[in-house]
Amino acid sequence: MLHALVIKNFAIIEDLRIEFGSGLSVLTGETGAGKSIIIQAVNLLLGSRASADLVRTGKDNAELEAVFDIAPDSHAARLMADQGMGTEDGLIIRRVVSGEGKSRIYINSRQTTLEFLKQVTQNLAGVSSQHAHQGLLNEDLHLDILDEFAQTFDLRKDVAGLYRQIVPLKKEIARLKAGKEKADKELELLQFQVDEIEKANIQPGEDEELIQKRDQLQNAGQVFEAVNGAIDNLYDREGSVLDQISGISSRFGRFSGSDEKLGAMARRLDEISYELQDLVSEFRTFSAGIDLDPQSLDQVDQRLDQITRLKRKYGGSIDSIFGQYRNMAKDLGDIQGFDGRIEQLEQEQKGLVARIRQKAKALSMRRQKEALALAGLAKTELAALEMGRATFEVDFSSDPCNDPDELMTEDKGKISATGMDRVRFLLSPNPGEAPRPLAKIASGGELSRIVLALKAVLCQGQSFETLIFDEVDAGIGGATSDKVGLKLRELGRVQQVICITHLAQIARYGNHQFRITKQVSEGRTATRITPLTCQDDRIKEIARMIGGSQITDATLAHARELLDMAVES
């Protein structure tokens, strides 16, 4: 229940405090006094967006505060407990709006976010403003009203969740199919390039090895002559180097027994001889391995030409060839995997579509069942509001689905995030007339009563502790306004109701009444609110509402009679 409301420097309100009680509270006053501004302040405290033009002229900030009495096991109390907020003093919401349009939000003195504020106040109060009348003409909102009554938002949330999975999945499948179509055109070239590199079978550093080998082959003849010339000089020819060393060693050897130094030098000559013999053996082996075949050089040149061509084609180095190959092989694998990936996603989509069709059908059946109940209860409520002959219906239809790629039911009806149904409310105010859309048939007074009737129906399954009506009396009068007042008082018996009204027939049913006036002081306009706690004050205000500024004994008597009749009824 809304216990207190404090408004400072907000529009034409300078400083205002209202303490509400249980039952029906009515706010009355002249047009333009600031009654609807109070509702606007409540909306901001419930989570509406703020703007700088709401700050009173000449002030830096507007400050709003609401105190709600909440049950310890309520939705708001549980959310606050999760955030470590105590609820011993109830729920105190404070909002400060700066002249730049920035807003700060506090819950029980702790700063918080707009999103958390909306969560906390979700079931605290329901506001039916003047815009709700015109909003009822918007058929896009009728489905929300039905789902609110039928309590099908959980099922609708399931449908929306599946829809949000299917839509990007369909886009991904379309993207893959488009990519596959493009890739198929590139597949032949890509396959050729991959095969070309694979067949070349290039090894890391192979180009450098081939350049070295080519140099060796180009000099092979000269090297062969040099090596074999060395063998001849060192060993083969008569009087070779080895022969001469052996002769010298033999001559010194005869004196090795008598001269140790000569013996040592002779042994060193022998060692040199052995080394030269080993070297000659290596020369012979090396000579035998020299490739003098002209075709070998041709083969090396051809291989180098092949590698050079591939290097020019694929980035300038063997490393770049390997890099290009990896990328092209991956692209080729991706292209070849398109069909498998598309098939996998289509199977996944098929399963999701089957599930959303099942959920959407279940949701539709539940809605249609509850729509009959809503229509019956609305008819009952309308009868209590002087529309006893009216017929109220909930009409179902579905959008046709002409695009085969769109999500549809088995009957070709379009499925959206809200399900498969389009819903609109139809009304026939008089017997013999076919029900028609509200926008084409309902008058302002009828809209007011339909809003109240639907609100009364919806409240039967809602946990709102406070209902707020802003000028629910628009377009009505006479006996009808009396019925509206009775209905508001009836609602006030089970929950707190706050109503702004211009009609005495409605105001008289209030358990509490506040008079709102506009005063000018020192060149500034300000809104004032006065609780009408005694009977005489209420009689004068009701008389003003009946007769305007000229209050006579007759209007006072009539006002007293209206209040007395309200007590008796």
C-alpha positions in Angstrom: 0.0 0.0 0.0 1.2 3.5 -0.8 1.5 5.2 2.6 3.0 8.6 1.7 4.0 10.6 -1.3 6.4 13.6 -1.1 7.0 15.9 -4.1 9.4 18.8 -4.3 10.2 21.2 -7.1 8.4 19.1 -9.6 6.6 21.0 -12.5 4.3 23.4 -10.7 4.5 21.6 -7.4 6.9 23.3 -4.9 6.6 21.2 -1.8 3.8 18.7 -1.3 3.2 15.7 1.0 0.2 13.3 0.9 -0.5 10.5 3.3 -2.9 7.9 1.9 -5.0 5.4 3.7 -6.6 2.1 2.7 -9.8 1.9 0.7 -10.7 4.5 -2.0 -8.9 7.9 -1.9 -10.2 10.6 -4.3 -8.2 13.6 -5.5 -10.4 16.5 -6.7 -9.8 20.0 -7.8 -10.0 22.4 -10.7 -8.6 21.5 -14.1 -4.9 22.5 -14.3 -4.4 22.4 -10.5 -1.8 19.7 -10.8 -3.7 16.5 -10.2 -2.2 14.6 -13.2 1.2 15.9 -12.2 0.9 13.9 -9.0 0.2 10.7 -11.1 3.2 11.6 -13.3 5.4 11.7 -10.1 4.1 8.3 -9.0 5.0 6.9 -12.5 8.5 8.2 -12.1 8.8 6.5 -8.7 7.6 3.3 -10.3 10.3 3.4 -12.9 9.3 5.7 -15.8 12.0 7.7 -17.6 12.8 11.2 -16.3 13.4 14.4 -18.3 14.8 17.8 -17.4 11.6 19.7 -18.2 10.0 18.1 -15.1 12.2 20.2 -12.8 10.5 23.3 -11.5 11.7 26.5 -13.1 14.6 28.1 -11.2 15.4 24.9 -9.2 18.4 22.6 -9.7 16.6 19.4 -8.8 13.2 17.8 -8.4 12.9 15.3 -5.5 10.2 12.6 -5.3 9.7 10.1 -2.5 7.2 7.4 -1.9 6.7 5.2 1.2 5.1 1.8 0.7 4.0 -0.6 3.3 5.0 -4.1 2.1 4.5 -7.6 3.4 7.6 -9.5 4.5 6.9 -12.3 2.0 6.1 -9.9 -0.9 8.0 -9.9 -4.2 9.5 -6.5 -3.4 10.7 -7.6 0.1 12.3 -10.7 -1.4 14.2 -8.7 -4.0 15.3 -6.2 -1.4 16.5 -9.0 1.0 18.6 -10.4 -1.8 20.4 -7.0 -2.0 20.9 -6.8 1.7 18.2 -4.1 2.2 16.2 -4.1 5.4 12.4 -3.9 5.1 11.5 -3.1 8.8 10.5 0.5 7.8 8.8 -0.6 4.6 9.9 0.4 1.2 11.1 4.0 0.7 11.8 5.0 -2.9 13.5 8.4 -3.5 14.3 9.8 -6.9 16.2 13.0 -7.7 16.0 14.5 -11.2 18.5 17.2 -12.1 18.1 20.1 -14.4 20.2 18.3 -17.0 17.8 15.4 -17.0 20.0 13.0 -15.0 18.4 10.9 -12.4 19.5 9.3 -9.1 17.4 6.5 -7.5 17.5 5.4 -3.9 15.8 2.5 -2.3 15.9 2.6 1.5 18.7 5.2 1.3 20.8 3.0 -1.0 21.5 4.2 -4.5 20.3 1.7 -7.1 19.5 1.4 -10.8 16.4 2.1 -12.8 16.2 -1.6 -13.8 16.2 -2.7 -10.2 13.6 -0.1 -9.3 11.3 -1.5 -12.0 11.7 -5.0 -10.6 10.9 -3.9 -7.1 7.8 -1.9 -8.0 6.6 -4.5 -10.6 3.5 -5.5 -8.5 3.3 -2.5 -6.1 0.9 -0.3 -8.1 -1.0 -0.3 -11.4 -1.6 3.1 -13.0 -4.4 3.7 -15.4 -3.9 7.1 -16.9 -5.8 9.1 -19.4 -3.6 7.5 -22.1 -4.9 4.1 -21.1 -8.2 5.0 -22.7 -6.6 5.7 -26.1 -4.2 2.9 -25.6 -7.1 0.5 -25.4 -7.8 1.5 -29.1 -4.3 0.1 -30.0 -5.1 -3.5 -30.9 -1.4 -4.4 -30.5 -1.9 -4.1 -26.7 -4.9 -6.4 -26.5 -2.8 -9.5 -26.5 -0.8 -8.2 -23.5 -4.1 -7.6 -21.7 -5.3 -11.1 -22.4 -2.0 -12.7 -21.4 -2.1 -10.7 -18.2 -5.5 -12.0 -17.4 -4.8 -15.6 -18.5 -1.4 -15.6 -16.6 0.2 -17.0 -19.7 3.4 -14.9 -19.7 5.5 -17.9 -18.6 4.3 -19.9 -21.6 4.7 -16.9 -23.8 8.2 -16.5 -22.5 9.0 -20.0 -23.6 7.7 -19.3 -27.1 9.8 -16.1 -27.2 12.9 -18.0 -26.0 12.5 -20.6 -28.8 11.9 -17.8 -31.3 15.1 -16.0 -30.3 16.9 -19.3 -30.9 15.3 -20.0 -34.3 15.7 -16.6 -35.9 19.5 -16.4 -35.7 19.7 -20.1 -36.7 17.7 -19.4 -39.9 20.0 -16.5 -40.6 23.1 -18.7 -40.1 21.7 -21.3 -42.4 20.9 -18.7 -45.1 24.4 -17.3 -44.7 26.0 -20.7 -45.1 23.9 -21.5 -48.1 24.9 -18.2 -49.7 28.5 -18.8 -48.8 28.3 -22.3 -50.2 27.0 -21.0 -53.5 29.8 -18.6 -53.8 32.4 -21.1 -52.5 31.3 -23.7 -55.1 32.3 -21.3 -57.8 35.8 -21.0 -56.2 36.1 -24.7 -55.3 37.8 -25.8 -58.6 40.5 -23.1 -58.4 41.1 -23.7 -54.7 41.4 -27.4 -55.2 43.9 -26.9 -58.0 46.0 -24.6 -55.9 46.1 -27.0 -53.0 46.9 -29.9 -55.3 49.6 -27.9 -56.9 51.4 -27.2 -53.6 50.9 -30.8 -52.4 52.3 -32.3 -55.6 55.4 -30.0 -55.4 56.1 -31.5 -52.0 58.5 -28.7 -51.1 60.6 -29.2 -48.0 61.6 -26.4 -45.5 64.9 -24.8 -46.7 64.9 -26.8 -49.9 65.5 -23.7 -52.1 68.7 -22.9 -50.3 69.9 -26.5 -50.5 69.2 -26.5 -54.3 71.1 -23.3 -54.8 74.1 -24.8 -53.1 73.8 -28.1 -55.0 73.6 -26.2 -58.3 76.8 -24.3 -57.5 78.5 -27.7 -56.9 77.3 -29.2 -60.1 78.4 -26.2 -62.1 81.9 -26.6 -60.7 82.0 -30.4 -60.7 84.4 -30.8 -63.7 87.0 -28.4 -62.2 86.7 -30.0 -58.8 87.1 -33.5 -60.3 90.3 -32.4 -62.1 91.7 -30.7 -58.9 91.0 -33.7 -56.7 92.4 -36.3 -59.1 95.4 -34.1 -59.7 96.0 -34.1 -56.0 95.7 -37.9 -55.8 98.2 -38.2 -58.6 100.7 -35.8 -57.0 100.3 -37.2 -53.5 100.3 -40.9 -54.3 99.9 -42.3 -57.9 102.8 -40.8 -59.9 106.4 -42.0 -59.7 108.3 -39.8 -57.2 105.0 -38.7 -55.5 104.9 -36.8 -52.3 104.4 -40.0 -50.3 107.3 -41.7 -52.0 109.6 -38.8 -51.2 108.4 -38.7 -47.5 108.9 -42.4 -47.2 112.5 -42.1 -48.6 113.4 -39.3 -46.2 111.9 -41.2 -43.3 113.9 -44.3 -44.2 117.2 -42.4 -44.3 116.6 -40.8 -40.9 115.4 -44.1 -39.5 118.9 -45.6 -39.8 120.2 -43.1 -37.2 117.3 -43.3 -34.8 119.1 -45.7 -32.5 122.1 -43.3 -32.0 120.2 -40.0 -32.2 117.0 -39.7 -30.3 116.0 -36.4 -32.0 116.5 -37.8 -35.5 114.4 -40.8 -34.4 111.6 -38.5 -33.2 111.7 -36.6 -36.5 111.6 -39.9 -38.5 108.5 -41.0 -36.5 106.8 -37.7 -37.3 107.5 -38.2 -41.0 105.9 -41.6 -40.7 102.8 -40.0 -39.1 102.6 -37.5 -41.9 102.8 -40.3 -44.4 99.9 -42.1 -42.7 97.9 -38.9 -42.7 98.5 -38.3 -46.4 97.5 -41.8 -47.1 94.2 -41.3 -45.3 93.7 -38.0 -47.1 94.4 -39.7 -50.5 91.7 -42.3 -49.5 89.2 -39.5 -48.8 90.1 -37.8 -52.0 89.3 -41.0 -53.9 86.0 -41.4 -52.1 85.1 -37.7 -52.8 86.1 -38.1 -56.4 83.9 -41.1 -56.8 80.9 -39.1 -55.5 81.3 -36.2 -57.9 78.2 -36.0 -60.2 79.4 -35.2 -63.7 76.1 -36.0 -65.3 74.7 -32.9 -67.2 71.1 -34.1 -66.5 71.6 -33.7 -62.8 72.2 -29.9 -63.3 69.2 -29.7 -65.5 67.0 -31.4 -62.9 68.2 -29.1 -60.2 67.6 -26.0 -62.4 64.1 -27.3 -63.2 63.3 -27.9 -59.5 64.6 -24.4 -58.6 62.4 -22.9 -61.4 59.4 -24.8 -60.0 60.0 -23.5 -56.4 60.7 -20.0 -57.7 57.4 -19.9 -59.6 55.4 -21.1 -56.6 57.2 -18.5 -54.4 56.2 -15.8 -56.8 52.6 -17.1 -56.9 52.2 -17.6 -53.2 54.0 -14.8 -51.4 57.7 -14.8 -52.1 59.1 -17.4 -49.8 58.7 -21.1 -48.9 57.3 -20.1 -45.5 54.6 -18.0 -47.3 53.8 -21.0 -49.5 53.3 -23.1 -46.4 51.1 -20.3 -44.9 49.0 -20.0 -48.1 48.6 -23.7 -48.2 47.3 -24.0 -44.7 44.8 -21.2 -45.3 43.6 -22.7 -48.6 43.4 -26.2 -47.1 41.2 -24.8 -44.3 39.0 -22.9 -46.8 38.7 -26.1 -48.8 37.8 -28.0 -45.7 35.2 -25.4 -44.8 33.7 -25.5 -48.3 33.6 -29.3 -48.2 32.1 -29.1 -44.7 29.3 -26.7 -45.8 26.8 -29.4 -46.6 27.4 -31.2 -43.3 27.2 -28.0 -41.3 24.0 -26.9 -43.1 22.4 -30.3 -42.6 23.3 -30.2 -38.9 21.8 -26.7 -38.4 18.7 -27.7 -40.4 18.2 -30.7 -38.1 18.6 -28.4 -35.1 16.1 -25.9 -36.6 13.7 -28.7 -37.4 13.6 -29.7 -33.7 13.2 -26.1 -32.5 10.4 -25.5 -35.0 8.5 -28.6 -33.8 8.9 -27.3 -30.2 7.8 -23.8 -30.9 4.8 -25.0 -32.9 3.8 -27.2 -29.9 4.3 -24.3 -27.4 2.5 -21.8 -29.6 -0.4 -24.1 -30.1 -0.6 -24.8 -26.3 -0.4 -21.0 -25.7 -3.2 -20.3 -28.2 -5.5 -22.9 -26.8 -4.9 -21.5 -23.3 -5.6 -18.0 -24.5 -8.8 -19.0 -26.3 -10.1 -20.7 -23.2 -9.3 -17.8 -20.9 -10.6 -15.3 -23.5 -14.1 -16.7 -23.0 -13.7 -16.2 -19.3 -12.4 -12.6 -19.8 -15.3 -11.8 -22.1 -17.8 -13.1 -19.6 -16.3 -11.3 -16.6 -15.9 -8.1 -18.7 -19.6 -8.3 -19.7 -20.5 -8.7 -16.0 -18.4 -5.6 -15.0 -19.8 -3.6 -17.9 -23.3 -4.4 -16.8 -22.5 -2.9 -13.4 -21.4 0.2 -15.2 -24.6 0.9 -17.1 -23.6 -1.2 -20.2 -25.8 -4.2 -19.4 -26.8 -4.7 -23.0 -23.2 -4.5 -24.4 -21.5 -7.5 -25.9 -17.7 -7.9 -25.4 -15.8 -10.4 -27.4 -12.1 -11.4 -27.9 -11.5 -12.1 -31.5 -8.6 -14.4 -32.6 -6.8 -14.4 -36.0 -3.4 -15.1 -37.3 -1.1 -13.3 -39.8 -0.8 -15.1 -43.1 2.7 -16.4 -43.9 3.5 -16.0 -47.6 7.2 -16.3 -47.3 8.3 -20.0 -47.0 11.4 -18.9 -45.1 9.3 -17.4 -42.3 8.4 -19.3 -39.2 4.9 -20.7 -39.5 2.4 -23.1 -38.1 1.4 -26.3 -39.9 -1.7 -24.2 -41.1 0.6 -21.6 -42.7 0.0 -19.1 -39.9 2.8 -16.8 -38.9 4.6 -17.5 -35.6 6.3 -14.5 -33.8 7.9 -14.0 -30.5 4.4 -13.7 -28.9 3.0 -16.8 -30.5 0.6 -17.5 -33.3 -2.3 -15.3 -32.3 -3.5 -11.8 -33.2 -6.1 -10.7 -30.7 -8.5 -7.7 -30.7 -11.3 -6.7 -28.4 -14.7 -6.3 -30.1 -17.7 -4.4 -28.6 -21.4 -4.2 -29.5 -22.9 -1.5 -27.2 -26.5 -2.2 -28.3 -28.5 -5.4 -29.1 -28.7 -6.3 -32.7 -25.4 -4.8 -33.7 -22.4 -7.0 -34.7 -19.4 -6.6 -32.4 -16.8 -4.3 -34.0 -13.3 -3.0 -33.1 -13.2 -0.5 -30.2 -11.6 2.2 -32.4 -14.6 2.1 -34.7 -17.5 2.0 -32.2 -16.6 3.0 -28.7 -17.2 6.5 -27.4 -15.1 8.3 -24.9 -17.4 7.3 -22.0 -17.6 3.7 -23.2 -13.8 3.5 -23.3 -13.6 4.8 -19.7 -15.9 2.1 -18.5 -14.2 -0.6 -20.6 -10.9 0.4 -19.0 -12.4 0.3 -15.5 -14.1 -3.0 -16.3 -11.0 -4.6 -17.6 -9.0 -3.3 -14.7 -11.5 -4.8 -12.3 -11.3 -8.1 -14.0 -7.5 -8.1 -14.2 -7.2 -7.2 -10.5 -8.9 -10.4 -9.6 -5.8 -12.3 -10.5 -3.2 -9.5 -9.8 -1.2 -8.9 -6.8 -1.2 -5.1 -7.2 -1.7 -3.5 -3.7 -2.5 -0.1 -5.1 -4.6 0.9 -8.2 -4.4 4.4 -9.5 -6.9 5.9 -11.9 -6.3 9.2 -13.6 -9.7 10.7 -14.6 -11.5 7.4 -15.2 -14.6 9.5 -15.5 -13.7 10.9 -18.9 -16.8 11.1 -21.1 -19.3 9.8 -18.6 -21.9 11.4 -16.3 -25.3 10.9 -14.6 -26.2 7.4 -13.5 -23.1 6.0 -15.2 -20.8 8.0 -13.1 -22.6 6.8 -10.0 -22.0 3.2 -11.1 -18.3 3.9 -11.7 -18.0 5.4 -8.2 -19.6 2.3 -6.7 -17.3 0.0 -8.7 -14.2 2.0 -7.5 -15.4 1.8 -3.9 -15.9 -2.0 -4.4 -12.4 -2.3 -5.6 -11.2 -0.3 -2.6 -12.6 -2.9 -0.2 -10.0 -5.4 -1.3 -7.1 -3.1 -2.2 -6.0 0.5 -2.1 -7.5 2.6 -4.9 -6.5 6.2 -5.7 -8.6 8.1 -8.2 -8.5 11.5 -9.8 -12.0 12.7 -10.7 -14.0 15.8 -11.6 -17.3 14.2 -10.8 -19.1 14.6 -7.5 -21.0 11.3 -8.1 -17.6 9.5 -8.0 -15.9 11.6 -5.3 -18.7 11.0 -2.8 -17.8 7.3 -2.6 -14.2 8.0 -1.4 -13.1 6.8 2.0 -10.6 9.7 1.9 -10.7 12.9 -0.1 -8.0 15.4 -1.0 -8.6 18.8 -2.5 -5.9 20.0 -4.9 -5.6 23.7 -5.7 -3.3 26.0 -7.6 -2.2 29.2 -5.9 -0.1 32.1 -7.0 2.3 33.7 -4.5 5.0 36.3 -5.3 4.6 35.7 -9.0 5.0 31.9 -8.7 2.4 29.2 -9.2 2.3 26.3 -6.8 0.1 23.3 -6.2 -1.4 22.8 -2.7 -3.2 19.7 -1.4 -5.6 19.7 1.5 -6.9 16.5 3.2 -10.7 16.9 3.7 -11.0 15.2 7.1 -14.2 16.7 8.3 -17.6 16.3 6.8 -18.2 20.1 6.3 -15.0 20.4 4.2 -16.1 17.5 2.0 -19.6 18.9 1.6 -18.1 22.2 0.4 -15.8 20.5 -2.1 -18.6 18.3 -3.4 -20.8 21.4 -3.7 -18.0 23.1 -5.7 -17.8 20.1 -8.0 -21.5 20.3 -8.6 -22.0 24.0 -8.9 -18.6 25.5 -9.7 -17.5 28.7 -8.0 -21.0 29.8 -7.1 -21.9 27.6 -4.1 -25.5 28.1 -2.9 -27.5 26.6 -0.1 -29.1 24.3 -2.7 -25.8 22.9 -3.9 -24.6 22.5 -0.3 -27.8 20.6 0.4 -27.4 18.5 -2.7 -23.7 17.8 -1.8 -24.8 16.7 1.7 -27.4 14.4 0.3 -24.9 12.8 -2.1 -22.5 12.0 0.7 -25.3 10.7 2.9 -26.6 8.5 0.1 -23.0 7.2 -0.5 -22.8 6.1 3.1 -26.1 4.3 2.9 -25.4 2.5 -0.4 
